[in-house]
Amino acid sequence: MGRVARVTEIVAGSPVSFDDAIKTGFKRATKTLRGITGLRIIESRIHVKENKIEEYRVRIEVIFVLEA
């Protein structure tokens, strides 16, 4: 029997780094999605305020297998 996966998109941010933003998004996704098999970083952005980096943001596709 085959498998069917779904892709959902989330946006996550961190004042520390892109890596931390990815980990923050993944950690949150695991609270509501089961069967995550992969992530794809679609976009990375930096929010700047008063000439300083305020937040690193990532747009992530979360891939997960649907339950039978």
Secondary structure, DSSP 8 states (H G I E B T S, - for coil): ----EEEEEEEEEESS-HHHHHHHHHHHHHHH--SEEEEEEEEEEEEEETTEEEEEEEEEEEEEE---
